[in-house]
Amino acid sequence: MREIVGLACGECKRCNYSTTINKKGRKKGDKLEIRRYCKFCRKHTLHKEIGL
């Protein structure tokens, strides 16, 4: 029941990471947001979930 999703940088909008999330128990429209390092911006930024 896990789904593969991509994480895109909030500033440059490039997809830098992919991860898995548990589909069960999630509310509709609830998106994952994590602070990660963006190699294109060269700093830590907020990365948001996008579908792959």
PDB file of N, CA, C, O and CB in Angstrom:
ATOM      1  N   MET A   1       0.813  -1.189   0.000  1.00  0.00           N
ATOM      2  CA  MET A   1       0.000   0.000   0.000  1.00  0.00           C
ATOM      3  C   MET A   1       0.864   1.265   0.000  1.00  0.00           C
ATOM      4  O   MET A   1       0.374   2.332   0.369  1.00  0.00           O
ATOM      5  CB  MET A   1      -0.929  -0.008   1.198  1.00  0.00           C
ATOM      6  N   ARG A   2       2.115   1.175  -0.397  1.00  0.00           N
ATOM      7  CA  ARG A   2       2.966   2.364  -0.459  1.00  0.00           C
ATOM      8  C   ARG A   2       3.015   2.866  -1.896  1.00  0.00           C
ATOM      9  O   ARG A   2       2.945   2.089  -2.848  1.00  0.00           O
ATOM     10  CB  ARG A   2       4.399   2.057   0.068  1.00  0.00           C
ATOM     11  N   GLU A   3       3.136   4.175  -2.028  1.00  0.00           N
ATOM     12  CA  GLU A   3       3.133   4.824  -3.326  1.00  0.00           C
ATOM     13  C   GLU A   3       4.426   5.613  -3.498  1.00  0.00           C
ATOM     14  O   GLU A   3       4.878   6.267  -2.558  1.00  0.00           O
ATOM     15  CB  GLU A   3       1.900   5.743  -3.480  1.00  0.00           C
ATOM     16  N   ILE A   4       5.022   5.561  -4.681  1.00  0.00           N
ATOM     17  CA  ILE A   4       6.234   6.322  -4.970  1.00  0.00           C
ATOM     18  C   ILE A   4       5.828   7.726  -5.413  1.00  0.00           C
ATOM     19  O   ILE A   4       5.003   7.888  -6.312  1.00  0.00           O
ATOM     20  CB  ILE A   4       7.101   5.615  -6.068  1.00  0.00           C
ATOM     21  N   VAL A   5       6.413   8.738  -4.772  1.00  0.00           N
ATOM     22  CA  VAL A   5       6.151  10.135  -5.122  1.00  0.00           C
ATOM     23  C   VAL A   5       7.477  10.856  -5.279  1.00  0.00           C
ATOM     24  O   VAL A   5       8.493  10.443  -4.720  1.00  0.00           O
ATOM     25  CB  VAL A   5       5.266  10.832  -4.045  1.00  0.00           C
ATOM     26  N   GLY A   6       7.459  11.933  -6.040  1.00  0.00           N
ATOM     27  CA  GLY A   6       8.633  12.772  -6.206  1.00  0.00           C
ATOM     28  C   GLY A   6       8.533  13.986  -5.311  1.00  0.00           C
ATOM     29  O   GLY A   6       7.437  14.399  -4.932  1.00  0.00           O
ATOM     30  N   LEU A   7       9.679  14.562  -4.972  1.00  0.00           N
ATOM     31  CA  LEU A   7       9.730  15.788  -4.177  1.00  0.00           C
ATOM     32  C   LEU A   7      10.373  16.880  -5.033  1.00  0.00           C
ATOM     33  O   LEU A   7      11.516  16.749  -5.470  1.00  0.00           O
ATOM     34  CB  LEU A   7      10.528  15.570  -2.836  1.00  0.00           C
ATOM     35  N   ALA A   8       9.621  17.957  -5.265  1.00  0.00           N
ATOM     36  CA  ALA A   8      10.103  19.052  -6.101  1.00  0.00           C
ATOM     37  C   ALA A   8      10.436  20.255  -5.235  1.00  0.00           C
ATOM     38  O   ALA A   8       9.736  20.548  -4.265  1.00  0.00           O
ATOM     39  CB  ALA A   8       9.057  19.429  -7.170  1.00  0.00           C
ATOM     40  N   CYS A   9      11.499  20.944  -5.589  1.00  0.00           N
ATOM     41  CA  CYS A   9      11.944  22.141  -4.877  1.00  0.00           C
ATOM     42  C   CYS A   9      10.886  23.233  -4.990  1.00  0.00           C
ATOM     43  O   CYS A   9      10.301  23.428  -6.055  1.00  0.00           O
ATOM     44  CB  CYS A   9      13.302  22.640  -5.432  1.00  0.00           C
ATOM     45  N   GLY A  10      10.645  23.936  -3.904  1.00  0.00           N
ATOM     46  CA  GLY A  10       9.662  25.009  -3.892  1.00  0.00           C
ATOM     47  C   GLY A  10      10.120  26.257  -4.621  1.00  0.00           C
ATOM     48  O   GLY A  10       9.290  27.077  -5.013  1.00  0.00           O
ATOM     49  N   GLU A  11      11.427  26.420  -4.814  1.00  0.00           N
ATOM     50  CA  GLU A  11      11.951  27.620  -5.473  1.00  0.00           C
ATOM     51  C   GLU A  11      12.194  27.413  -6.968  1.00  0.00           C
ATOM     52  O   GLU A  11      11.703  28.193  -7.783  1.00  0.00           O
ATOM     53  CB  GLU A  11      13.243  28.053  -4.806  1.00  0.00           C
ATOM     54  N   CYS A  12      12.939  26.379  -7.337  1.00  0.00           N
ATOM     55  CA  CYS A  12      13.263  26.168  -8.757  1.00  0.00           C
ATOM     56  C   CYS A  12      12.320  25.177  -9.441  1.00  0.00           C
ATOM     57  O   CYS A  12      12.363  25.038 -10.663  1.00  0.00           O
ATOM     58  CB  CYS A  12      14.692  25.674  -8.892  1.00  0.00           C
ATOM     59  N   LYS A  13      11.465  24.484  -8.675  1.00  0.00           N
ATOM     60  CA  LYS A  13      10.444  23.551  -9.176  1.00  0.00           C
ATOM     61  C   LYS A  13      11.011  22.304  -9.843  1.00  0.00           C
ATOM     62  O   LYS A  13      10.308  21.642 -10.606  1.00  0.00           O
ATOM     63  CB  LYS A  13       9.558  24.258 -10.149  1.00  0.00           C
ATOM     64  N   ARG A  14      12.270  21.974  -9.570  1.00  0.00           N
ATOM     65  CA  ARG A  14      12.868  20.767 -10.139  1.00  0.00           C
ATOM     66  C   ARG A  14      12.673  19.596  -9.194  1.00  0.00           C
ATOM     67  O   ARG A  14      12.717  19.759  -7.975  1.00  0.00           O
ATOM     68  CB  ARG A  14      14.366  20.980 -10.427  1.00  0.00           C
ATOM     69  N   CYS A  15      12.459  18.418  -9.755  1.00  0.00           N
ATOM     70  CA  CYS A  15      12.264  17.210  -8.959  1.00  0.00           C
ATOM     71  C   CYS A  15      13.633  16.642  -8.609  1.00  0.00           C
ATOM     72  O   CYS A  15      14.358  16.181  -9.491  1.00  0.00           O
ATOM     73  CB  CYS A  15      11.397  16.156  -9.725  1.00  0.00           C
ATOM     74  N   ASN A  16      13.992  16.672  -7.321  1.00  0.00           N
ATOM     75  CA  ASN A  16      15.317  16.259  -6.866  1.00  0.00           C
ATOM     76  C   ASN A  16      15.322  14.910  -6.173  1.00  0.00           C
ATOM     77  O   ASN A  16      16.323  14.196  -6.235  1.00  0.00           O
ATOM     78  CB  ASN A  16      15.876  17.288  -5.942  1.00  0.00           C
ATOM     79  N   TYR A  17      14.235  14.541  -5.515  1.00  0.00           N
ATOM     80  CA  TYR A  17      14.188  13.333  -4.702  1.00  0.00           C
ATOM     81  C   TYR A  17      12.940  12.527  -5.030  1.00  0.00           C
ATOM     82  O   TYR A  17      11.960  13.059  -5.552  1.00  0.00           O
ATOM     83  CB  TYR A  17      14.224  13.683  -3.207  1.00  0.00           C
ATOM     84  N   SER A  18      12.991  11.235  -4.717  1.00  0.00           N
ATOM     85  CA  SER A  18      11.796  10.392  -4.755  1.00  0.00           C
ATOM     86  C   SER A  18      11.743   9.615  -3.446  1.00  0.00           C
ATOM     87  O   SER A  18      12.778   9.275  -2.872  1.00  0.00           O
ATOM     88  CB  SER A  18      11.805   9.421  -6.001  1.00  0.00           C
ATOM     89  N   THR A  19      10.547   9.343  -2.990  1.00  0.00           N
ATOM     90  CA  THR A  19      10.352   8.637  -1.737  1.00  0.00           C
ATOM     91  C   THR A  19       9.047   7.856  -1.810  1.00  0.00           C
ATOM     92  O   THR A  19       8.283   8.005  -2.764  1.00  0.00           O
ATOM     93  CB  THR A  19      10.346   9.619  -0.536  1.00  0.00           C
ATOM     94  N   THR A  20       8.792   7.025  -0.808  1.00  0.00           N
ATOM     95  CA  THR A  20       7.534   6.289  -0.754  1.00  0.00           C
ATOM     96  C   THR A  20       6.718   6.798   0.420  1.00  0.00           C
ATOM     97  O   THR A  20       7.263   7.179   1.456  1.00  0.00           O
ATOM     98  CB  THR A  20       7.779   4.761  -0.634  1.00  0.00           C
ATOM     99  N   ILE A  21       5.400   6.799   0.241  1.00  0.00           N
ATOM    100  CA  ILE A  21       4.497   7.215   1.306  1.00  0.00           C
ATOM    101  C   ILE A  21       3.403   6.177   1.444  1.00  0.00           C
ATOM    102  O   ILE A  21       3.096   5.449   0.500  1.00  0.00           O
ATOM    103  CB  ILE A  21       3.897   8.617   1.026  1.00  0.00           C
ATOM    104  N   ASN A  22       2.819   6.117   2.630  1.00  0.00           N
ATOM    105  CA  ASN A  22       1.736   5.196   2.900  1.00  0.00           C
ATOM    106  C   ASN A  22       0.424   5.822   2.424  1.00  0.00           C
ATOM    107  O   ASN A  22       0.039   6.888   2.906  1.00  0.00           O
ATOM    108  CB  ASN A  22       1.673   4.841   4.411  1.00  0.00           C
ATOM    109  N   LYS A  23      -0.267   5.169   1.480  1.00  0.00           N
ATOM    110  CA  LYS A  23      -1.512   5.693   0.950  1.00  0.00           C
ATOM    111  C   LYS A  23      -2.649   5.579   1.950  1.00  0.00           C
ATOM    112  O   LYS A  23      -3.575   6.391   1.940  1.00  0.00           O
ATOM    113  CB  LYS A  23      -1.874   4.977  -0.322  1.00  0.00           C
ATOM    114  N   LYS A  24      -2.582   4.576   2.810  1.00  0.00           N
ATOM    115  CA  LYS A  24      -3.662   4.313   3.751  1.00  0.00           C
ATOM    116  C   LYS A  24      -3.635   5.343   4.880  1.00  0.00           C
ATOM    117  O   LYS A  24      -2.573   5.624   5.436  1.00  0.00           O
ATOM    118  CB  LYS A  24      -3.552   2.883   4.319  1.00  0.00           C
ATOM    119  N   GLY A  25      -4.774   5.898   5.215  1.00  0.00           N
ATOM    120  CA  GLY A  25      -4.862   6.834   6.322  1.00  0.00           C
ATOM    121  C   GLY A  25      -4.537   8.270   5.967  1.00  0.00           C
ATOM    122  O   GLY A  25      -4.462   9.117   6.857  1.00  0.00           O
ATOM    123  N   ARG A  26      -4.341   8.571   4.680  1.00  0.00           N
ATOM    124  CA  ARG A  26      -4.061   9.951   4.263  1.00  0.00           C
ATOM    125  C   ARG A  26      -5.353  10.647   3.898  1.00  0.00           C
ATOM    126  O   ARG A  26      -6.252  10.036   3.320  1.00  0.00           O
ATOM    127  CB  ARG A  26      -3.079   9.986   3.071  1.00  0.00           C
ATOM    128  N   LYS A  27      -5.449  11.919   4.233  1.00  0.00           N
ATOM    129  CA  LYS A  27      -6.605  12.715   3.840  1.00  0.00           C
ATOM    130  C   LYS A  27      -6.444  13.128   2.390  1.00  0.00           C
ATOM    131  O   LYS A  27      -5.321  13.290   1.912  1.00  0.00           O
ATOM    132  CB  LYS A  27      -6.769  13.957   4.753  1.00  0.00           C
ATOM    133  N   LYS A  28      -7.544  13.300   1.688  1.00  0.00           N
ATOM    134  CA  LYS A  28      -7.500  13.710   0.288  1.00  0.00           C
ATOM    135  C   LYS A  28      -6.952  15.138   0.198  1.00  0.00           C
ATOM    136  O   LYS A  28      -7.399  16.023   0.928  1.00  0.00           O
ATOM    137  CB  LYS A  28      -8.913  13.616  -0.364  1.00  0.00           C
ATOM    138  N   GLY A  29      -6.003  15.357  -0.682  1.00  0.00           N
ATOM    139  CA  GLY A  29      -5.390  16.672  -0.856  1.00  0.00           C
ATOM    140  C   GLY A  29      -4.251  16.959   0.100  1.00  0.00           C
ATOM    141  O   GLY A  29      -3.673  18.045   0.052  1.00  0.00           O
ATOM    142  N   ASP A  30      -3.911  16.016   0.971  1.00  0.00           N
ATOM    143  CA  ASP A  30      -2.828  16.185   1.933  1.00  0.00           C
ATOM    144  C   ASP A  30      -1.501  15.889   1.232  1.00  0.00           C
ATOM    145  O   ASP A  30      -1.287  14.770   0.767  1.00  0.00           O
ATOM    146  CB  ASP A  30      -3.027  15.255   3.177  1.00  0.00           C
ATOM    147  N   LYS A  31      -0.606  16.885   1.151  1.00  0.00           N
ATOM    148  CA  LYS A  31       0.668  16.730   0.454  1.00  0.00           C
ATOM    149  C   LYS A  31       1.833  16.732   1.438  1.00  0.00           C
ATOM    150  O   LYS A  31       1.806  17.434   2.449  1.00  0.00           O
ATOM    151  CB  LYS A  31       0.849  17.846  -0.581  1.00  0.00           C
ATOM    152  N   LEU A  32       2.844  15.945   1.133  1.00  0.00           N
ATOM    153  CA  LEU A  32       4.042  15.849   1.955  1.00  0.00           C
ATOM    154  C   LEU A  32       4.940  17.056   1.689  1.00  0.00           C
ATOM    155  O   LEU A  32       5.153  17.423   0.533  1.00  0.00           O
ATOM    156  CB  LEU A  32       4.801  14.525   1.673  1.00  0.00           C
ATOM    157  N   GLU A  33       5.468  17.677   2.749  1.00  0.00           N
ATOM    158  CA  GLU A  33       6.397  18.799   2.632  1.00  0.00           C
ATOM    159  C   GLU A  33       7.572  18.570   3.570  1.00  0.00           C
ATOM    160  O   GLU A  33       7.382  18.384   4.772  1.00  0.00           O
ATOM    161  CB  GLU A  33       5.690  20.148   2.950  1.00  0.00           C
ATOM    162  N   ILE A  34       8.790  18.583   3.027  1.00  0.00           N
ATOM    163  CA  ILE A  34      10.007  18.324   3.788  1.00  0.00           C
ATOM    164  C   ILE A  34      11.073  19.337   3.365  1.00  0.00           C
ATOM    165  O   ILE A  34      11.171  19.690   2.190  1.00  0.00           O
ATOM    166  CB  ILE A  34      10.508  16.856   3.570  1.00  0.00           C
ATOM    167  N   ARG A  35      11.867  19.800   4.329  1.00  0.00           N
ATOM    168  CA  ARG A  35      13.018  20.641   3.989  1.00  0.00           C
ATOM    169  C   ARG A  35      14.181  19.732   3.604  1.00  0.00           C
ATOM    170  O   ARG A  35      14.646  18.928   4.412  1.00  0.00           O
ATOM    171  CB  ARG A  35      13.412  21.582   5.184  1.00  0.00           C
ATOM    172  N   ARG A  36      14.646  19.865   2.362  1.00  0.00           N
ATOM    173  CA  ARG A  36      15.755  19.065   1.849  1.00  0.00           C
ATOM    174  C   ARG A  36      16.744  19.981   1.140  1.00  0.00           C
ATOM    175  O   ARG A  36      16.446  21.147   0.882  1.00  0.00           O
ATOM    176  CB  ARG A  36      15.245  17.951   0.888  1.00  0.00           C
ATOM    177  N   TYR A  37      17.925  19.446   0.825  1.00  0.00           N
ATOM    178  CA  TYR A  37      18.944  20.215   0.117  1.00  0.00           C
ATOM    179  C   TYR A  37      18.676  20.141  -1.381  1.00  0.00           C
ATOM    180  O   TYR A  37      18.493  19.054  -1.929  1.00  0.00           O
ATOM    181  CB  TYR A  37      20.369  19.691   0.449  1.00  0.00           C
ATOM    182  N   CYS A  38      18.652  21.290  -2.039  1.00  0.00           N
ATOM    183  CA  CYS A  38      18.488  21.351  -3.495  1.00  0.00           C
ATOM    184  C   CYS A  38      19.850  21.617  -4.118  1.00  0.00           C
ATOM    185  O   CYS A  38      20.470  22.644  -3.839  1.00  0.00           O
ATOM    186  CB  CYS A  38      17.455  22.458  -3.912  1.00  0.00           C
ATOM    187  N   LYS A  39      20.323  20.698  -4.960  1.00  0.00           N
ATOM    188  CA  LYS A  39      21.647  20.856  -5.557  1.00  0.00           C
ATOM    189  C   LYS A  39      21.665  21.927  -6.642  1.00  0.00           C
ATOM    190  O   LYS A  39      22.737  22.405  -7.013  1.00  0.00           O
ATOM    191  CB  LYS A  39      22.117  19.537  -6.134  1.00  0.00           C
ATOM    192  N   PHE A  40      20.497  22.312  -7.159  1.00  0.00           N
ATOM    193  CA  PHE A  40      20.437  23.348  -8.182  1.00  0.00           C
ATOM    194  C   PHE A  40      20.439  24.745  -7.551  1.00  0.00           C
ATOM    195  O   PHE A  40      21.082  25.658  -8.067  1.00  0.00           O
ATOM    196  CB  PHE A  40      19.189  23.160  -9.053  1.00  0.00           C
ATOM    197  N   CYS A  41      19.722  24.908  -6.440  1.00  0.00           N
ATOM    198  CA  CYS A  41      19.704  26.187  -5.703  1.00  0.00           C
ATOM    199  C   CYS A  41      20.900  26.313  -4.764  1.00  0.00           C
ATOM    200  O   CYS A  41      21.261  27.418  -4.358  1.00  0.00           O
ATOM    201  CB  CYS A  41      18.401  26.323  -4.900  1.00  0.00           C
ATOM    202  N   ARG A  42      21.514  25.181  -4.419  1.00  0.00           N
ATOM    203  CA  ARG A  42      22.646  25.094  -3.495  1.00  0.00           C
ATOM    204  C   ARG A  42      22.301  25.578  -2.093  1.00  0.00           C
ATOM    205  O   ARG A  42      23.100  26.257  -1.448  1.00  0.00           O
ATOM    206  CB  ARG A  42      23.807  25.892  -4.029  1.00  0.00           C
ATOM    207  N   LYS A  43      21.090  25.221  -1.620  1.00  0.00           N
ATOM    208  CA  LYS A  43      20.675  25.542  -0.258  1.00  0.00           C
ATOM    209  C   LYS A  43      19.507  24.648   0.145  1.00  0.00           C
ATOM    210  O   LYS A  43      18.916  23.968  -0.694  1.00  0.00           O
ATOM    211  CB  LYS A  43      20.287  27.037  -0.135  1.00  0.00           C
ATOM    212  N   HIS A  44      19.181  24.655   1.431  1.00  0.00           N
ATOM    213  CA  HIS A  44      18.051  23.889   1.930  1.00  0.00           C
ATOM    214  C   HIS A  44      16.759  24.649   1.629  1.00  0.00           C
ATOM    215  O   HIS A  44      16.635  25.826   1.968  1.00  0.00           O
ATOM    216  CB  HIS A  44      18.195  23.616   3.455  1.00  0.00           C
ATOM    217  N   THR A  45      15.807  23.982   0.999  1.00  0.00           N
ATOM    218  CA  THR A  45      14.532  24.578   0.647  1.00  0.00           C
ATOM    219  C   THR A  45      13.405  23.611   0.978  1.00  0.00           C
ATOM    220  O   THR A  45      13.649  22.439   1.262  1.00  0.00           O
ATOM    221  CB  THR A  45      14.499  24.963  -0.841  1.00  0.00           C
ATOM    222  N   LEU A  46      12.190  24.098   0.942  1.00  0.00           N
ATOM    223  CA  LEU A  46      11.025  23.277   1.177  1.00  0.00           C
ATOM    224  C   LEU A  46      10.709  22.495  -0.097  1.00  0.00           C
ATOM    225  O   LEU A  46      10.543  23.083  -1.165  1.00  0.00           O
ATOM    226  CB  LEU A  46       9.818  24.142   1.619  1.00  0.00           C
ATOM    227  N   HIS A  47      10.627  21.170   0.018  1.00  0.00           N
ATOM    228  CA  HIS A  47      10.299  20.309  -1.116  1.00  0.00           C
ATOM    229  C   HIS A  47       8.896  19.762  -0.924  1.00  0.00           C
ATOM    230  O   HIS A  47       8.555  19.273   0.153  1.00  0.00           O
ATOM    231  CB  HIS A  47      11.330  19.152  -1.265  1.00  0.00           C
ATOM    232  N   LYS A  48       8.078  19.847  -1.979  1.00  0.00           N
ATOM    233  CA  LYS A  48       6.687  19.411  -1.914  1.00  0.00           C
ATOM    234  C   LYS A  48       6.473  18.195  -2.789  1.00  0.00           C
ATOM    235  O   LYS A  48       7.171  17.985  -3.781  1.00  0.00           O
ATOM    236  CB  LYS A  48       5.744  20.538  -2.337  1.00  0.00           C
ATOM    237  N   GLU A  49       5.495  17.402  -2.399  1.00  0.00           N
ATOM    238  CA  GLU A  49       5.165  16.166  -3.101  1.00  0.00           C
ATOM    239  C   GLU A  49       4.557  16.435  -4.469  1.00  0.00           C
ATOM    240  O   GLU A  49       3.688  17.293  -4.623  1.00  0.00           O
ATOM    241  CB  GLU A  49       4.211  15.332  -2.271  1.00  0.00           C
ATOM    242  N   ILE A  50       5.035  15.678  -5.466  1.00  0.00           N
ATOM    243  CA  ILE A  50       4.424  15.670  -6.792  1.00  0.00           C
ATOM    244  C   ILE A  50       4.238  14.220  -7.201  1.00  0.00           C
ATOM    245  O   ILE A  50       4.990  13.360  -6.742  1.00  0.00           O
ATOM    246  CB  ILE A  50       5.295  16.452  -7.840  1.00  0.00           C
ATOM    247  N   GLY A  51       3.281  13.925  -8.033  1.00  0.00           N
ATOM    248  CA  GLY A  51       3.054  12.560  -8.477  1.00  0.00           C
ATOM    249  C   GLY A  51       4.040  12.155  -9.565  1.00  0.00           C
ATOM    250  O   GLY A  51       4.434  12.985 -10.385  1.00  0.00           O
ATOM    251  N   LEU A  52       4.437  10.903  -9.579  1.00  0.00           N
ATOM    252  CA  LEU A  52       5.347  10.409 -10.632  1.00  0.00           C
ATOM    253  C   LEU A  52       4.608   9.524 -11.593  1.00  0.00           C
ATOM    254  O   LEU A  52       5.200   9.014 -12.544  1.00  0.00           O
ATOM    255  CB  LEU A  52       6.531   9.642 -10.029  1.00  0.00           C
TER     256      LEU A  52
END
